[in-house]
Amino acid sequence: MNFEGKTAIVTGGSRDIGRAICVKLASEGANVVVNYNSNEADADATLAAIEQVGGKAIKVKADVTKPAQVDALIAASQEAFGKKIDYLVNNAGGLVARKTLEEMDEEFFNFVMQLNLTSAFLASKATVPFMEEGAAILNLASLAGRDGGGGGAIAYATSKGAVMTMTRGMAKELGPKGIRVNALCPGMIATAFHDKFTPDAARENVANSTPLRRQGRAEETADAVAYLLSDQASFITGANIDINGGLAFS
């Protein structure tokens, strides 16, 4: 893969899968815009990891659920690396908390939808005007979007299912412009996400139920992202690709 001279914006790029994606793209030559919202120390650690592989990157604080801050993110990218944007990775999001239907209120449900779905919509809408033929968008969905997720994940699973549908719709709309749109649907990946929200026993059970008998690694997800953005995947668009070690098949 050769991303020399290309610019990639990665939302939620400061840790875990987002960090791995930033480092991978930078290692392949891309100029990377590392978006973060609350933890500047994590963003600095991502920049340090990029420097170690000889890459170029900037960090930009922005809440990508807010249009004005998304616009500021785009402006910062253009100031650093030029007007054209080649790749957008919509990685920002999260489970927030495990809540059953009975425990959820409307405010919580809407917040999760904004975090996972609205953020991808806003970032895509703001970025596409600066993309040219050959550009690509990659959305991070989830296995939860296919199977409804684990206990207390209704809002999260719903938002990720919507991301998958939005991916298909955007691919149809943007295809004639030469812009591809795909999504990855990770299963159990060893990240702080599961450190926080998934008990160790549950993680072990999932790993033992997976044909490869382990959890995935953030770097493996990043490799798949880089492939889908690259010219090697030039005839793939509208796909929601599973990366779950064979735990579930679409």
C-alpha positions in Angstrom: 0.0 0.0 0.0 1.3 3.4 -0.9 -0.4 6.4 0.8 2.5 8.8 0.1 1.2 12.3 -0.2 -2.3 11.3 0.9 -4.2 12.9 3.8 -6.3 10.8 6.2 -8.5 12.0 9.0 -9.2 9.5 11.8 -11.9 10.5 14.3 -11.4 9.0 17.7 -7.8 8.4 16.8 -6.1 8.7 20.2 -6.3 5.1 21.5 -7.0 1.5 20.9 -8.3 0.8 17.4 -8.1 4.4 16.4 -4.5 4.7 17.4 -3.6 1.5 15.6 -5.3 2.9 12.4 -3.4 6.2 12.7 0.0 4.4 13.1 -0.7 2.0 10.3 -1.7 4.7 7.8 1.2 6.9 8.8 3.6 3.9 8.4 2.3 3.6 4.8 3.1 7.2 4.1 -0.1 9.1 4.8 -0.4 12.4 6.5 -2.6 11.7 9.5 -5.0 13.9 11.4 -5.5 12.4 14.8 -8.8 13.6 16.2 -9.5 13.3 19.9 -12.1 14.8 22.2 -11.2 14.5 25.9 -7.8 12.9 26.4 -4.9 14.9 25.1 -2.4 12.6 26.7 -3.7 9.7 24.6 -3.5 11.8 21.5 0.1 12.7 22.4 0.9 9.0 22.8 -0.5 8.3 19.3 1.7 11.1 17.8 4.7 9.6 19.5 3.9 6.2 18.1 3.6 7.7 14.6 6.9 9.5 15.0 8.5 6.1 15.8 7.5 4.7 12.4 8.6 7.9 10.7 5.2 9.2 9.9 3.7 12.7 9.8 0.7 13.7 11.9 -1.1 16.4 13.8 -3.6 16.2 16.7 -6.9 18.0 16.6 -9.3 18.3 19.5 -12.9 18.2 18.3 -16.2 16.8 19.4 -17.4 15.3 16.2 -21.0 15.3 17.3 -21.0 19.1 16.9 -21.0 20.5 13.3 -18.9 23.6 14.1 -16.2 21.5 15.7 -16.2 19.1 12.7 -15.7 22.1 10.4 -12.8 23.2 12.6 -11.3 19.7 12.3 -11.4 19.9 8.5 -9.9 23.3 8.6 -7.0 22.2 10.7 -6.4 19.3 8.4 -6.3 21.6 5.4 -4.0 24.1 7.1 -1.5 21.4 7.8 -1.7 19.2 4.7 -3.6 21.0 2.0 -7.2 21.4 0.8 -7.7 17.8 -0.5 -8.7 15.0 1.9 -8.2 11.5 0.6 -9.4 9.3 3.4 -11.8 9.6 6.3 -12.1 7.0 9.0 -15.1 7.4 11.2 -13.9 5.6 14.3 -15.3 7.9 17.1 -17.9 6.2 19.2 -18.6 4.0 22.2 -21.0 1.9 24.2 -21.1 4.6 27.0 -22.8 2.2 29.4 -24.7 -1.1 29.5 -28.4 -0.2 30.0 -31.4 -2.4 29.4 -34.5 -1.0 27.7 -36.1 -0.5 31.1 -33.1 1.4 32.4 -32.6 3.6 29.4 -34.1 7.0 29.0 -34.5 9.0 25.8 -31.5 11.3 26.6 -29.2 8.3 27.0 -30.5 6.6 23.8 -30.1 9.9 21.8 -26.6 10.4 23.1 -25.4 7.0 22.0 -26.9 7.5 18.6 -25.2 10.9 18.3 -21.9 9.5 19.4 -21.8 6.6 17.0 -24.1 7.6 14.1 -24.4 11.4 13.9 -20.7 11.8 14.3 -20.1 9.7 11.2 -22.8 11.6 9.3 -21.4 15.0 10.2 -17.7 14.1 9.5 -18.6 12.5 6.1 -20.8 15.4 5.1 -18.1 17.9 5.9 -15.3 15.9 4.2 -16.8 14.8 0.9 -16.7 18.3 -0.7 -12.9 18.1 -0.4 -12.6 14.5 -1.8 -11.7 13.7 -5.4 -12.0 10.5 -7.4 -10.1 7.7 -5.7 -10.9 8.9 -2.2 -12.5 6.6 0.4 -14.4 6.6 3.6 -14.3 3.8 6.2 -16.8 3.5 8.9 -16.3 1.5 12.1 -19.5 -0.5 12.7 -19.6 -3.7 14.9 -20.7 -7.3 15.1 -23.3 -5.8 17.5 -24.9 -4.2 14.5 -25.5 -7.6 13.1 -26.5 -9.6 16.1 -27.9 -7.0 18.6 -24.9 -7.1 20.9 -24.5 -8.3 24.4 -26.6 -7.5 27.4 -27.4 -3.8 27.8 -26.2 -2.9 24.4 -29.5 -2.1 22.6 -28.6 1.6 21.9 -25.1 0.8 20.8 -26.1 -2.1 18.6 -28.9 0.0 17.0 -26.5 2.8 16.3 -23.9 0.4 14.7 -26.6 -1.2 12.6 -27.6 2.2 11.3 -23.9 2.9 10.5 -24.0 -0.2 8.3 -27.0 0.9 6.5 -25.6 4.4 6.0 -22.5 2.9 4.6 -24.5 1.2 1.9 -26.5 4.3 1.1 -23.4 6.5 0.9 -21.7 4.0 -1.3 -24.5 4.3 -3.8 -24.6 8.0 -3.7 -20.9 8.7 -3.8 -19.9 5.9 -6.2 -20.5 8.0 -9.3 -18.0 10.5 -7.9 -15.4 7.9 -7.6 -15.5 7.8 -3.8 -15.8 4.4 -2.1 -17.5 3.8 1.3 -17.1 0.7 3.3 -17.4 -0.4 6.9 -15.7 -2.9 9.2 -17.7 -4.9 11.8 -15.2 -5.9 14.6 -16.1 -8.7 17.0 -14.2 -9.1 20.2 -11.0 -7.0 19.9 -8.7 -6.7 22.9 -9.1 -3.0 23.7 -9.9 -0.7 26.6 -13.5 -0.8 25.4 -13.9 -4.4 26.6 -11.6 -3.8 29.6 -14.3 -1.4 30.8 -17.5 -2.9 29.6 -17.0 -6.7 29.3 -16.2 -9.0 32.3 -13.1 -11.2 32.0 -15.2 -14.3 32.1 -17.4 -13.2 29.3 -14.3 -12.3 27.2 -12.8 -15.7 27.8 -16.1 -17.4 26.8 -16.2 -15.4 23.6 -12.6 -16.2 22.8 -13.2 -19.9 23.4 -16.2 -19.8 21.1 -14.3 -18.2 18.3 -12.8 -20.7 15.8 -9.4 -19.0 16.1 -9.7 -19.3 19.9 -8.6 -15.8 20.8 -9.6 -12.2 20.7 -8.5 -9.9 17.9 -5.9 -7.3 18.0 -6.3 -3.6 17.2 -3.4 -3.9 14.7 -5.3 -6.5 12.8 -8.3 -4.2 12.5 -6.0 -1.4 11.4 -4.5 -3.6 8.6 -8.0 -4.3 7.3 -8.8 -0.5 7.4 -5.7 0.3 5.4 -6.6 -2.4 2.8 -10.1 -1.1 2.3 -8.8 2.5 1.9 -6.1 1.5 -0.5 -6.2 1.1 -4.3 -6.0 -2.7 -3.8 -9.6 -2.5 -2.8 -10.6 -0.2 -5.7 -13.7 -2.3 -6.6 -15.0 -2.8 -3.1 -17.7 -0.4 -1.9 -20.8 -0.6 0.2 -19.4 -3.6 2.0 -19.8 -4.3 5.7 -16.9 -6.6 6.3 -16.6 -8.8 9.4 -13.4 -9.1 11.4 -14.2 -11.5 14.2 -12.1 -14.6 14.0 -15.0 -16.6 12.6 -17.2 -16.0 15.6 -20.1 -15.0 13.3 -20.6 -15.1 9.5 -22.6 -12.6 7.5 
